[in-house]
Amino acid sequence: MHINEMLADAERTGQPSFSFEYFPPKTAQGVQNLYDRMERMYDFGPKFIDITWGAGGRIAELTCDMVVQAQAYFGLETCMHLTCTDMGEEKINDALRRAYKAGCTNILALRGDPPREKEQWVATDGKFRYARDLVAHIRKTYGNHFDIGVAGYPEGCDDNKDEDTLLDHLKEKVDMGATFIVTQMFYDADNFVRWVGKVRERGITIPIVPGIMPIATYASFLRRANHMNCKIPEDWMTALEPIKNDDAAVREVGKTLVAQLCRKIMSAGIVHLHFYTMNLAQATRMVLEELDWMPTSTRPRKQALPWKQSLALGRREEDVRPIFWRNRNKSYVSRTQDWDEFPNGRWGDSRSPAFGELDAYGIGLTGTNESNRKRWGEPKSVRDIASLFVKYIERDLPSLPWSEAPLTDESNSIKDDLIKLNQRGFLTINSQPAVDGVKSTHPVYGWGPPNGYVYQKAYLELLVPPELFPEIVRRIEANPEMSYYAVTKSGSLSTNTPSDGPNAVTWGVFPGKEIVQPTIVESISFLAWKDEAFRLGMDWAHCHDANSPSRALIEKIMNEWYLLNIVNNDFHQTQALFELFDGLAVKDLDVPATNGESNGTH
Protein backbone atom coordinates (compact mmCIF):
# COMPACT_ATOMS: atom_id res chain seq x y z
CA MET A 1 0.00 0.00 0.00
CA HIS A 2 1.32 3.44 -0.88
CA ILE A 3 2.03 5.88 1.93
CA ASN A 4 -0.03 8.46 0.04
CA GLU A 5 -3.08 6.21 0.40
CA MET A 6 -2.46 5.85 4.14
CA LEU A 7 -2.16 9.61 4.56
CA ALA A 8 -5.33 10.18 2.56
CA ASP A 9 -7.13 7.67 4.78
CA ALA A 10 -5.89 9.46 7.91
CA GLU A 11 -7.17 12.77 6.55
CA ARG A 12 -10.53 11.24 5.65
CA THR A 13 -11.12 9.45 8.98
CA GLY A 14 -9.43 11.88 11.36
CA GLN A 15 -7.91 8.91 13.24
CA PRO A 16 -4.41 9.15 14.78
CA SER A 17 -1.82 8.09 12.23
CA PHE A 18 1.89 7.55 12.83
CA SER A 19 4.92 5.56 11.69
CA PHE A 20 8.32 4.46 13.00
CA GLU A 21 11.89 4.61 11.71
CA TYR A 22 14.48 1.91 12.42
CA PHE A 23 18.13 1.55 11.40
CA PRO A 24 20.23 -1.60 10.77
CA PRO A 25 22.13 -2.68 13.95
CA LYS A 26 25.82 -3.51 13.80
CA THR A 27 25.75 -6.98 15.38
CA ALA A 28 23.83 -10.19 14.74
CA GLN A 29 22.42 -10.14 18.27
CA GLY A 30 21.40 -6.51 17.77
CA VAL A 31 19.51 -7.49 14.62
CA GLN A 32 17.60 -10.24 16.44
CA ASN A 33 16.82 -7.91 19.34
CA LEU A 34 15.50 -5.32 16.90
CA TYR A 35 13.32 -7.87 15.11
CA ASP A 36 11.80 -8.83 18.46
CA ARG A 37 11.20 -5.16 19.26
CA MET A 38 9.72 -4.42 15.83
CA GLU A 39 7.27 -7.27 16.30
CA ARG A 40 6.24 -5.94 19.72
CA MET A 41 5.93 -2.38 18.40
CA TYR A 42 3.66 -3.69 15.64
CA ASP A 43 1.03 -3.77 18.37
CA PHE A 44 1.42 0.00 18.90
CA GLY A 45 -0.42 0.39 15.59
CA PRO A 46 1.98 2.15 13.17
CA LYS A 47 0.67 2.67 9.64
CA PHE A 48 4.11 1.90 8.25
CA ILE A 49 7.78 1.75 9.19
CA ASP A 50 10.84 2.89 7.35
CA ILE A 51 14.34 1.45 7.44
CA THR A 52 17.40 3.57 6.87
CA TRP A 53 19.95 2.78 4.19
CA GLY A 54 23.45 1.72 5.20
CA ALA A 55 25.57 2.67 2.22
CA GLY A 56 27.78 -0.12 0.93
CA GLY A 57 28.58 -3.66 2.01
CA ARG A 58 26.96 -5.60 4.84
CA ILE A 59 24.78 -2.76 6.17
CA ALA A 60 23.19 -2.18 2.75
CA GLU A 61 22.47 -5.92 2.55
CA LEU A 62 20.96 -5.77 6.02
CA THR A 63 18.62 -2.93 5.02
CA CYS A 64 17.24 -5.12 2.23
CA ASP A 65 16.96 -8.12 4.57
CA MET A 66 15.08 -6.03 7.13
CA VAL A 67 12.61 -4.92 4.47
CA VAL A 68 11.93 -8.58 3.62
CA GLN A 69 11.51 -9.47 7.29
CA ALA A 70 9.14 -6.58 7.98
CA GLN A 71 6.98 -7.07 4.88
CA ALA A 72 6.79 -10.87 4.80
CA TYR A 73 6.83 -11.93 8.43
CA PHE A 74 5.67 -8.97 10.51
CA GLY A 75 3.07 -7.71 8.03
CA LEU A 76 4.45 -4.19 8.36
CA GLU A 77 4.11 -1.86 5.40
CA THR A 78 7.70 -0.75 4.86
CA CYS A 79 9.38 2.25 3.26
CA MET A 80 13.00 1.58 2.30
CA HIS A 81 15.50 4.43 2.39
CA LEU A 82 17.81 4.56 -0.62
CA THR A 83 20.72 6.98 -1.00
CA CYS A 84 23.14 7.97 -3.73
CA THR A 85 26.16 7.59 -1.40
CA ASP A 86 28.61 5.00 -2.77
CA MET A 87 25.90 3.83 -5.17
CA GLY A 88 26.30 3.43 -8.89
CA GLU A 89 23.42 2.58 -11.20
CA GLU A 90 23.96 -1.18 -10.89
CA LYS A 91 23.80 -1.10 -7.09
CA ILE A 92 20.77 1.17 -7.14
CA ASN A 93 18.95 -1.11 -9.55
CA ASP A 94 19.81 -4.14 -7.42
CA ALA A 95 18.44 -2.47 -4.28
CA LEU A 96 15.24 -1.47 -6.07
CA ARG A 97 14.84 -4.97 -7.49
CA ARG A 98 15.16 -6.47 -4.01
CA ALA A 99 12.67 -4.01 -2.59
CA TYR A 100 10.22 -4.88 -5.36
CA LYS A 101 10.61 -8.63 -4.77
CA ALA A 102 10.03 -8.09 -1.05
CA GLY A 103 6.63 -6.57 -1.79
CA CYS A 104 7.79 -3.09 -0.77
CA THR A 105 5.91 -0.26 -2.49
CA ASN A 106 7.50 2.80 -0.84
CA ILE A 107 10.99 4.32 -1.19
CA LEU A 108 12.50 7.34 0.57
CA ALA A 109 14.99 8.72 -1.96
CA LEU A 110 17.91 10.66 -0.46
CA ARG A 111 21.24 12.00 -1.58
CA GLY A 112 22.77 10.68 1.65
CA ASP A 113 25.56 11.80 3.93
CA PRO A 114 29.23 11.52 2.93
CA PRO A 115 31.01 8.37 4.13
CA ARG A 116 32.74 8.76 7.51
CA GLU A 117 36.18 8.82 5.91
CA LYS A 118 35.25 11.72 3.58
CA GLU A 119 34.63 15.33 4.55
CA GLN A 120 32.61 16.22 1.45
CA TRP A 121 29.97 14.33 -0.46
CA VAL A 122 31.18 13.06 -3.86
CA ALA A 123 28.98 11.25 -6.38
CA THR A 124 30.00 7.66 -7.18
CA ASP A 125 28.09 7.75 -10.46
CA GLY A 126 27.59 10.94 -12.46
CA LYS A 127 23.97 9.96 -12.98
CA PHE A 128 23.19 10.19 -9.26
CA ARG A 129 24.49 13.45 -7.83
CA TYR A 130 21.28 14.55 -6.16
CA ALA A 131 18.14 13.00 -4.70
CA ARG A 132 16.19 14.35 -7.69
CA ASP A 133 18.28 12.10 -9.96
CA LEU A 134 17.34 9.09 -7.87
CA VAL A 135 13.66 10.07 -7.88
CA ALA A 136 13.66 10.43 -11.67
CA HIS A 137 15.39 7.06 -12.12
CA ILE A 138 12.94 5.22 -9.85
CA ARG A 139 9.94 6.79 -11.57
CA LYS A 140 11.31 6.02 -15.04
CA THR A 141 12.21 2.42 -14.16
CA TYR A 142 9.23 1.38 -12.04
CA GLY A 143 6.47 3.77 -13.06
CA ASN A 144 3.95 4.10 -10.25
CA HIS A 145 4.86 0.91 -8.41
CA PHE A 146 6.73 2.88 -5.73
CA ASP A 147 5.44 5.83 -3.78
CA ILE A 148 8.55 8.01 -3.57
CA GLY A 149 9.32 10.15 -0.53
CA VAL A 150 11.98 12.85 -0.25
CA ALA A 151 13.52 14.80 2.63
CA GLY A 152 12.43 18.25 3.77
CA TYR A 153 14.56 20.57 5.93
CA PRO A 154 12.63 23.05 8.10
CA GLU A 155 15.92 24.16 9.74
CA GLY A 156 18.38 23.59 6.89
CA CYS A 157 20.75 20.70 6.34
CA ASP A 158 24.43 20.11 7.09
CA ASP A 159 25.89 21.66 3.95
CA ASN A 160 23.18 24.17 3.08
CA LYS A 161 21.36 26.59 5.38
CA ASP A 162 19.79 28.71 2.64
CA GLU A 163 16.05 28.10 2.90
CA ASP A 164 15.16 29.37 -0.56
CA THR A 165 17.76 27.17 -2.23
CA LEU A 166 16.57 24.13 -0.27
CA LEU A 167 12.97 24.87 -1.27
CA ASP A 168 14.08 25.09 -4.91
CA HIS A 169 15.67 21.65 -4.54
CA LEU A 170 12.53 20.30 -2.91
CA LYS A 171 10.43 21.57 -5.82
CA GLU A 172 12.82 19.88 -8.27
CA LYS A 173 12.43 16.55 -6.44
CA VAL A 174 8.66 16.87 -6.55
CA ASP A 175 8.74 17.74 -10.23
CA MET A 176 10.78 14.56 -10.85
CA GLY A 177 8.02 12.44 -9.31
CA ALA A 178 8.23 12.57 -5.48
CA THR A 179 4.85 12.00 -3.82
CA PHE A 180 5.43 12.77 -0.13
CA ILE A 181 7.91 14.64 2.09
CA VAL A 182 9.45 13.48 5.38
CA THR A 183 11.19 16.18 7.41
CA GLN A 184 14.32 16.10 9.49
CA MET A 185 13.68 16.08 13.24
CA PHE A 186 12.81 19.38 14.90
CA TYR A 187 11.44 20.68 18.21
CA ASP A 188 10.33 24.18 17.12
CA ALA A 189 6.67 23.80 16.13
CA ASP A 190 6.21 27.45 15.17
CA ASN A 191 9.10 27.36 12.72
CA PHE A 192 7.80 24.11 11.23
CA VAL A 193 4.35 25.61 10.64
CA ARG A 194 5.99 28.68 9.04
CA TRP A 195 8.12 26.41 6.82
CA VAL A 196 5.07 24.43 5.69
CA GLY A 197 3.55 27.71 4.55
CA LYS A 198 6.68 28.47 2.50
CA VAL A 199 6.53 25.00 0.93
CA ARG A 200 2.92 25.50 -0.11
CA GLU A 201 3.77 28.93 -1.55
CA ARG A 202 6.14 27.14 -3.95
CA GLY A 203 3.20 25.20 -5.37
CA ILE A 204 4.21 21.99 -3.62
CA THR A 205 0.99 20.21 -2.66
CA ILE A 206 2.13 16.69 -1.77
CA PRO A 207 1.74 15.53 1.87
CA ILE A 208 4.29 16.59 4.47
CA VAL A 209 5.19 14.14 7.25
CA PRO A 210 7.00 15.71 10.22
CA GLY A 211 9.86 13.76 11.81
CA ILE A 212 9.59 13.54 15.61
CA MET A 213 12.42 12.41 17.92
CA PRO A 214 11.18 11.25 21.36
CA ILE A 215 13.41 12.00 24.37
CA ALA A 216 15.01 8.93 25.95
CA THR A 217 17.83 10.53 27.97
CA TYR A 218 19.13 14.08 28.37
CA ALA A 219 22.52 13.24 26.87
CA SER A 220 21.08 11.55 23.77
CA PHE A 221 18.57 14.38 23.36
CA LEU A 222 21.33 17.02 23.27
CA ARG A 223 23.63 14.90 21.12
CA ARG A 224 21.04 14.30 18.41
CA ALA A 225 19.74 17.86 18.45
CA ASN A 226 23.28 19.23 18.10
CA HIS A 227 24.15 16.72 15.39
CA MET A 228 21.14 17.84 13.34
CA ASN A 229 21.63 21.54 14.20
CA CYS A 230 18.16 21.40 15.65
CA LYS A 231 16.87 24.42 17.58
CA ILE A 232 15.75 23.57 21.13
CA PRO A 233 13.10 25.89 22.62
CA GLU A 234 14.24 27.69 25.80
CA ASP A 235 11.36 26.35 27.89
CA TRP A 236 12.42 22.79 26.99
CA MET A 237 15.92 23.39 28.37
CA THR A 238 14.44 25.04 31.46
CA ALA A 239 12.32 21.94 32.09
CA LEU A 240 15.02 19.35 31.33
CA GLU A 241 18.26 20.85 32.66
CA PRO A 242 17.45 20.47 36.40
CA ILE A 243 16.66 16.74 36.00
CA LYS A 244 19.30 15.86 33.41
CA ASN A 245 20.89 13.16 35.60
CA ASP A 246 17.60 11.34 36.22
CA ASP A 247 16.75 9.37 33.07
CA ALA A 248 13.28 8.35 34.29
CA ALA A 249 12.38 11.96 35.11
CA VAL A 250 13.74 13.12 31.73
CA ARG A 251 11.52 10.62 29.94
CA GLU A 252 8.47 11.73 31.95
CA VAL A 253 9.02 15.42 31.25
CA GLY A 254 10.17 14.67 27.71
CA LYS A 255 7.00 12.76 26.81
CA THR A 256 4.93 15.78 27.84
CA LEU A 257 7.04 18.23 25.84
CA VAL A 258 7.07 16.04 22.71
CA ALA A 259 3.32 15.37 23.02
CA GLN A 260 2.68 19.11 23.18
CA LEU A 261 4.80 19.51 20.05
CA CYS A 262 2.74 16.82 18.32
CA ARG A 263 -0.57 18.42 19.26
CA LYS A 264 0.55 21.80 17.97
CA ILE A 265 1.64 20.24 14.67
CA MET A 266 -1.63 18.35 14.27
CA SER A 267 -3.67 21.48 15.02
CA ALA A 268 -1.95 23.10 12.02
CA GLY A 269 -3.47 20.50 9.68
CA ILE A 270 -0.84 17.73 9.70
CA VAL A 271 -2.46 14.27 9.70
CA HIS A 272 0.50 11.92 10.31
CA LEU A 273 3.60 11.87 12.52
CA HIS A 274 6.83 9.94 11.87
CA PHE A 275 8.78 8.90 14.98
CA TYR A 276 12.55 8.42 14.89
CA THR A 277 12.68 5.55 17.39
CA MET A 278 16.47 5.03 17.46
CA ASN A 279 15.51 1.33 17.62
CA LEU A 280 14.02 1.84 21.10
CA ALA A 281 10.43 1.40 22.21
CA GLN A 282 9.98 3.04 25.60
CA ALA A 283 10.25 6.77 24.81
CA THR A 284 8.06 6.42 21.70
CA ARG A 285 5.47 4.37 23.59
CA MET A 286 5.32 7.00 26.36
CA VAL A 287 4.59 9.78 23.85
CA LEU A 288 1.86 7.70 22.19
CA GLU A 289 0.33 6.97 25.61
CA GLU A 290 0.45 10.66 26.50
CA LEU A 291 -1.39 11.40 23.23
CA ASP A 292 -3.80 8.51 23.98
CA TRP A 293 -2.98 6.95 20.62
CA MET A 294 -1.99 3.47 21.79
CA PRO A 295 -4.48 0.66 21.06
CA THR A 296 -6.55 -0.34 24.10
CA SER A 297 -9.04 -3.07 24.96
CA THR A 298 -11.86 -0.72 23.97
CA ARG A 299 -9.99 0.67 20.95
CA PRO A 300 -8.05 -2.30 19.57
CA ARG A 301 -5.72 -2.31 16.62
CA LYS A 302 -7.81 -2.99 13.54
CA GLN A 303 -6.99 -6.15 11.63
CA ALA A 304 -8.35 -7.32 8.32
CA LEU A 305 -8.13 -11.02 9.21
CA PRO A 306 -7.80 -13.05 12.42
CA TRP A 307 -4.14 -13.73 11.65
CA LYS A 308 -1.25 -11.44 10.77
CA GLN A 309 -1.14 -10.89 7.02
CA SER A 310 2.07 -11.14 5.04
CA LEU A 311 2.80 -8.24 2.70
CA ALA A 312 5.34 -10.17 0.64
CA LEU A 313 5.08 -9.99 -3.15
CA GLY A 314 1.94 -11.78 -4.32
CA ARG A 315 0.51 -12.38 -0.82
CA ARG A 316 -1.58 -9.26 -0.25
CA GLU A 317 -4.77 -10.97 -1.41
CA GLU A 318 -4.16 -14.14 0.65
CA ASP A 319 -7.13 -14.66 2.96
CA VAL A 320 -7.18 -18.36 3.92
CA ARG A 321 -4.78 -20.28 6.16
CA PRO A 322 -4.75 -23.52 8.17
CA ILE A 323 -5.16 -22.94 11.90
CA PHE A 324 -2.19 -25.15 12.82
CA TRP A 325 0.38 -22.34 12.38
CA ARG A 326 -1.67 -19.90 14.45
CA ASN A 327 1.23 -19.47 16.91
CA ARG A 328 4.05 -19.78 14.35
CA ASN A 329 3.29 -17.19 11.70
CA LYS A 330 6.87 -16.80 10.45
CA SER A 331 7.20 -20.52 9.94
CA TYR A 332 4.04 -20.70 7.82
CA VAL A 333 5.13 -17.78 5.65
CA SER A 334 8.56 -19.36 5.14
CA ARG A 335 7.23 -22.80 4.24
CA THR A 336 4.80 -21.37 1.70
CA GLN A 337 6.91 -18.56 0.23
CA ASP A 338 7.58 -20.45 -3.02
CA TRP A 339 3.92 -20.99 -3.86
CA ASP A 340 2.93 -19.51 -7.22
CA GLU A 341 -0.34 -18.23 -5.79
CA PHE A 342 -1.92 -17.99 -2.36
CA PRO A 343 -5.41 -19.01 -1.28
CA ASN A 344 -7.95 -16.27 -1.85
CA GLY A 345 -11.65 -16.79 -1.18
CA ARG A 346 -11.26 -20.53 -0.60
CA TRP A 347 -8.53 -23.04 0.20
CA GLY A 348 -8.95 -24.95 -3.05
CA ASP A 349 -7.37 -28.32 -3.82
CA SER A 350 -5.47 -29.21 -0.68
CA ARG A 351 -3.12 -31.47 -2.60
CA SER A 352 -1.82 -28.85 -5.00
CA PRO A 353 0.37 -26.65 -2.77
CA ALA A 354 3.53 -28.27 -1.43
CA PHE A 355 4.79 -27.10 1.95
CA GLY A 356 8.51 -26.38 2.00
CA GLU A 357 10.77 -28.90 3.68
CA LEU A 358 11.74 -28.09 7.25
CA ASP A 359 15.48 -27.99 6.70
CA ALA A 360 15.21 -25.89 3.55
CA TYR A 361 13.72 -22.96 5.43
CA GLY A 362 15.48 -23.26 8.76
CA ILE A 363 12.25 -24.24 10.50
CA GLY A 364 13.10 -25.41 13.98
CA LEU A 365 13.50 -24.29 17.52
CA THR A 366 15.23 -20.92 17.86
CA GLY A 367 17.68 -19.99 20.59
CA THR A 368 20.73 -21.77 21.91
CA ASN A 369 20.52 -24.97 23.94
CA GLU A 370 21.62 -23.02 26.99
CA SER A 371 19.05 -20.25 26.55
CA ASN A 372 16.26 -22.79 26.02
CA ARG A 373 17.23 -24.73 29.15
CA LYS A 374 17.17 -21.45 31.04
CA ARG A 375 13.75 -20.56 29.58
CA TRP A 376 12.03 -23.93 30.11
CA GLY A 377 14.18 -25.56 32.76
CA GLU A 378 15.07 -29.26 32.83
CA PRO A 379 11.79 -31.16 33.25
CA LYS A 380 12.01 -34.54 34.93
CA SER A 381 8.36 -35.61 34.78
CA VAL A 382 5.20 -35.08 32.73
CA ARG A 383 4.02 -32.85 35.57
CA ASP A 384 7.05 -30.61 35.05
CA ILE A 385 6.26 -30.25 31.36
CA ALA A 386 2.57 -29.67 32.02
CA SER A 387 3.51 -26.98 34.54
CA LEU A 388 5.36 -25.11 31.78
CA PHE A 389 2.18 -25.15 29.68
CA VAL A 390 0.18 -23.85 32.65
CA LYS A 391 2.68 -21.02 33.15
CA TYR A 392 2.35 -20.14 29.47
CA ILE A 393 -1.46 -20.08 29.70
CA GLU A 394 -1.20 -17.87 32.81
CA ARG A 395 1.19 -15.59 30.87
CA ASP A 396 4.06 -16.25 33.28
CA LEU A 397 6.03 -17.72 30.37
CA PRO A 398 6.27 -15.81 27.04
CA SER A 399 6.74 -18.79 24.73
CA LEU A 400 6.78 -22.56 24.29
CA PRO A 401 8.51 -24.65 21.61
CA TRP A 402 5.23 -24.61 19.63
CA SER A 403 4.25 -20.99 20.37
CA GLU A 404 6.65 -18.17 19.51
CA ALA A 405 4.58 -15.40 21.14
CA PRO A 406 2.52 -14.99 24.34
CA LEU A 407 -1.05 -16.23 24.49
CA THR A 408 -3.61 -13.68 23.25
CA ASP A 409 -6.68 -12.35 25.07
CA GLU A 410 -8.85 -14.55 22.88
CA SER A 411 -8.02 -17.49 25.14
CA ASN A 412 -9.26 -15.78 28.30
CA SER A 413 -12.71 -17.37 28.01
CA ILE A 414 -11.22 -20.91 27.98
CA LYS A 415 -8.18 -20.22 30.17
CA ASP A 416 -9.45 -22.23 33.16
CA ASP A 417 -10.38 -25.16 30.92
CA LEU A 418 -6.94 -25.20 29.33
CA ILE A 419 -5.23 -25.06 32.72
CA LYS A 420 -7.28 -27.99 34.03
CA LEU A 421 -6.42 -30.10 30.97
CA ASN A 422 -2.71 -29.46 31.36
CA GLN A 423 -2.81 -30.10 35.09
CA ARG A 424 -4.13 -33.57 34.20
CA GLY A 425 -1.22 -34.12 31.80
CA PHE A 426 -2.80 -33.26 28.44
CA LEU A 427 -0.42 -30.82 26.71
CA THR A 428 -2.42 -28.20 24.78
CA ILE A 429 -0.55 -26.76 21.80
CA ASN A 430 -3.28 -24.68 20.11
CA SER A 431 -6.89 -23.71 20.76
CA GLN A 432 -9.67 -21.27 20.09
CA PRO A 433 -13.03 -20.73 21.82
CA ALA A 434 -16.42 -20.93 20.15
CA VAL A 435 -17.81 -17.55 19.10
CA ASP A 436 -21.43 -17.18 18.06
CA GLY A 437 -21.71 -14.03 15.99
CA VAL A 438 -20.03 -11.07 17.72
CA LYS A 439 -19.58 -7.70 16.03
CA SER A 440 -16.54 -7.44 13.79
CA THR A 441 -15.45 -4.48 15.93
CA HIS A 442 -15.34 -6.65 19.08
CA PRO A 443 -12.16 -5.74 21.04
CA VAL A 444 -11.05 -9.38 21.40
CA TYR A 445 -12.61 -11.49 18.65
CA GLY A 446 -13.28 -8.83 16.02
CA TRP A 447 -11.64 -8.60 12.60
CA GLY A 448 -12.54 -7.42 9.12
CA PRO A 449 -14.54 -4.36 8.04
CA PRO A 450 -17.08 -2.71 10.35
CA ASN A 451 -20.77 -3.67 10.59
CA GLY A 452 -20.01 -7.37 10.20
CA TYR A 453 -20.28 -10.43 12.43
CA VAL A 454 -17.62 -13.07 13.11
CA TYR A 455 -17.95 -16.71 14.17
CA GLN A 456 -15.64 -19.45 15.42
CA LYS A 457 -15.89 -23.17 16.09
CA ALA A 458 -14.24 -24.43 19.25
CA TYR A 459 -10.86 -25.95 18.36
CA LEU A 460 -8.32 -27.83 20.45
CA GLU A 461 -4.94 -29.32 19.51
CA LEU A 462 -3.00 -31.30 22.08
CA LEU A 463 -0.60 -34.14 22.78
CA VAL A 464 -2.19 -37.22 24.37
CA PRO A 465 -0.61 -40.51 25.55
CA PRO A 466 -1.34 -43.70 23.61
CA GLU A 467 -3.14 -45.49 26.47
CA LEU A 468 -5.82 -42.77 26.62
CA PHE A 469 -6.11 -42.17 22.88
CA PRO A 470 -8.69 -44.95 22.12
CA GLU A 471 -11.06 -43.71 24.82
CA ILE A 472 -10.80 -40.11 23.65
CA VAL A 473 -11.54 -41.16 20.05
CA ARG A 474 -14.51 -43.24 21.23
CA ARG A 475 -15.96 -40.18 22.96
CA ILE A 476 -15.35 -37.97 19.92
CA GLU A 477 -17.03 -40.42 17.55
CA ALA A 478 -20.01 -40.71 19.91
CA ASN A 479 -20.72 -37.01 19.29
CA PRO A 480 -21.83 -36.33 15.70
CA GLU A 481 -20.79 -32.66 16.01
CA MET A 482 -17.14 -33.53 16.64
CA SER A 483 -14.43 -34.15 14.04
CA TYR A 484 -10.77 -34.93 14.58
CA TYR A 485 -7.40 -35.67 13.02
CA ALA A 486 -4.69 -37.52 14.91
CA VAL A 487 -1.23 -38.82 14.11
CA THR A 488 1.94 -40.00 15.80
CA LYS A 489 5.44 -38.94 14.81
CA SER A 490 5.85 -41.99 12.58
CA GLY A 491 2.28 -43.23 12.25
CA SER A 492 -0.52 -42.84 9.76
CA LEU A 493 -3.35 -40.35 9.91
CA SER A 494 -6.49 -41.21 11.88
CA THR A 495 -9.69 -39.23 11.33
CA ASN A 496 -13.48 -39.39 11.31
CA THR A 497 -13.88 -36.69 8.65
CA PRO A 498 -15.77 -37.80 5.52
CA SER A 499 -13.35 -36.15 3.05
CA ASP A 500 -10.00 -34.39 2.69
CA GLY A 501 -11.76 -31.07 2.07
CA PRO A 502 -11.29 -28.04 4.30
CA ASN A 503 -13.42 -27.36 7.36
CA ALA A 504 -13.80 -23.64 8.07
CA VAL A 505 -13.31 -22.94 11.77
CA THR A 506 -13.44 -19.13 11.53
CA TRP A 507 -15.67 -17.07 9.27
CA GLY A 508 -17.13 -13.62 8.94
CA VAL A 509 -20.27 -12.11 7.43
CA PHE A 510 -19.94 -8.55 6.14
CA PRO A 511 -22.20 -6.17 4.20
CA GLY A 512 -21.74 -6.42 0.44
CA LYS A 513 -19.30 -9.34 0.59
CA GLU A 514 -19.35 -13.09 0.29
CA ILE A 515 -18.78 -15.00 3.51
CA VAL A 516 -15.08 -14.88 4.38
CA GLN A 517 -13.55 -18.11 5.75
CA PRO A 518 -9.96 -17.22 6.73
CA THR A 519 -9.10 -20.17 8.99
CA ILE A 520 -9.51 -23.84 8.11
CA VAL A 521 -8.64 -27.38 9.22
CA GLU A 522 -7.73 -29.98 6.60
CA SER A 523 -5.65 -33.12 6.29
CA ILE A 524 -2.71 -32.31 3.99
CA SER A 525 -1.84 -29.19 5.93
CA PHE A 526 -2.14 -31.08 9.22
CA LEU A 527 0.37 -33.67 8.03
CA ALA A 528 2.77 -30.89 7.03
CA TRP A 529 2.27 -29.31 10.46
CA LYS A 530 2.73 -32.71 12.15
CA ASP A 531 6.29 -32.94 10.85
CA GLU A 532 7.06 -29.48 12.17
CA ALA A 533 5.37 -30.02 15.54
CA PHE A 534 7.30 -33.20 16.29
CA ARG A 535 10.50 -31.65 14.95
CA LEU A 536 10.11 -28.79 17.43
CA GLY A 537 9.66 -31.25 20.25
CA MET A 538 12.76 -33.20 19.25
CA ASP A 539 14.73 -29.95 18.96
CA TRP A 540 13.67 -29.17 22.52
CA ALA A 541 14.75 -32.64 23.67
CA HIS A 542 18.16 -32.11 22.08
CA CYS A 543 18.68 -28.93 24.09
CA HIS A 544 19.43 -31.36 26.94
CA ASP A 545 22.46 -33.60 27.31
CA ALA A 546 22.34 -37.05 25.76
CA ASN A 547 21.09 -39.69 28.22
CA SER A 548 19.74 -36.97 30.54
CA PRO A 549 16.29 -37.56 32.10
CA SER A 550 14.94 -34.43 30.39
CA ARG A 551 15.95 -35.60 26.92
CA ALA A 552 14.59 -39.09 27.55
CA LEU A 553 11.28 -37.72 28.79
CA ILE A 554 10.68 -35.31 25.91
CA GLU A 555 11.83 -37.81 23.27
CA LYS A 556 9.47 -40.46 24.64
CA ILE A 557 6.53 -38.07 24.42
CA MET A 558 7.49 -37.13 20.86
CA ASN A 559 7.98 -40.74 19.78
CA GLU A 560 4.88 -42.25 21.39
CA TRP A 561 2.17 -39.68 22.06
CA TYR A 562 -0.49 -38.61 19.55
CA LEU A 563 -0.87 -35.14 18.11
CA LEU A 564 -4.65 -34.70 18.11
CA ASN A 565 -6.84 -31.85 16.89
CA ILE A 566 -10.57 -31.68 17.55
CA VAL A 567 -13.24 -29.37 16.09
CA ASN A 568 -16.69 -28.94 17.60
CA ASN A 569 -18.72 -28.11 14.51
CA ASP A 570 -21.59 -26.74 16.61
CA PHE A 571 -20.31 -23.21 17.25
CA HIS A 572 -23.10 -22.60 19.79
CA GLN A 573 -21.43 -25.00 22.24
CA THR A 574 -18.66 -23.59 24.40
CA GLN A 575 -17.86 -26.48 26.77
CA ALA A 576 -18.60 -29.73 24.94
CA LEU A 577 -15.08 -30.03 23.59
CA PHE A 578 -13.54 -29.91 27.08
CA GLU A 579 -16.17 -32.26 28.48
CA LEU A 580 -14.71 -34.98 26.25
CA PHE A 581 -11.88 -35.26 28.78
CA ASP A 582 -14.01 -35.50 31.93
CA GLY A 583 -12.61 -38.12 34.28
CA LEU A 584 -9.43 -38.66 32.22
CA ALA A 585 -5.88 -37.98 33.41
CA VAL A 586 -2.40 -39.04 32.32
CA LYS A 587 -0.93 -41.72 34.60
CA ASP A 588 2.17 -41.31 36.74
CA LEU A 589 2.36 -37.55 36.27
CA ASP A 590 4.89 -37.11 39.05
CA VAL A 591 7.08 -40.14 38.41
CA PRO A 592 10.53 -38.83 37.46
CA ALA A 593 12.12 -39.96 34.24
CA THR A 594 15.50 -41.64 34.37
CA ASN A 595 18.31 -41.79 31.86
CA GLY A 596 16.98 -43.44 28.74
CA GLU A 597 13.39 -43.97 29.92
CA SER A 598 10.36 -41.86 30.71
CA ASN A 599 6.96 -42.12 32.37
CA GLY A 600 3.32 -41.47 31.70
CA THR A 601 2.71 -43.92 28.88
CA HIS A 602 2.97 -47.36 30.49
Buried (B, 14 or more C-beta within 10 A) or exposed (E): BBBBEBBEBBBEEEBBBBBBBBBBBEEEEEBEEBBEBBBEBBEBBBBBBBBBBBBBEEBBBBBBBBBBBBBBBBBBBBBBBBBBBBBBBEBBBBBBEBBBBBBBBBBBBBBBBBEEEEEEBEBBBEBBBBBBBBBBBBBEBBEEBBBBBBBBBBBBBEEEEEBEEBBEBBBBBBEBBBBBBBBBBBBBBEBBBEBBEBBEEEEBEBBBBBBBBBBBBBEBBBEBBEEBEBBBBEEBEEBBEEBBEEBEBBBBBBBBBBBBBBEBBBEBEBBBBBBBBBBBBEBBBBBBBBBEBBBEEEBBEBEBBBBBBBBBBBBBEBBBBBBBBBBBBBBBBBBBBEBEEBBEEEBEEBEEBEBBEBEEBEBBBBBEBEEBBEBBEBBBBBBBBBBBBBBBBEEEBEBBBBBBBEBEEBBEBBBEBBBEBBBBBBBBBBBBBBBEEBEBBEBBBBBBBEEBBBBBBBBBBBBBBEEBBEBBBEBBEEBEBBBBBBBBBEEEBBBEBEEEEBBBBBBBBBEEEEEBBBBBBBBBBBBBBBBBBBBBBBBBBBBBEEEBBBBBBBBBBBBBBBBBBBBBBBBEBBEBBBEBBEEBEBBBBEBBBBEEEBBBBE
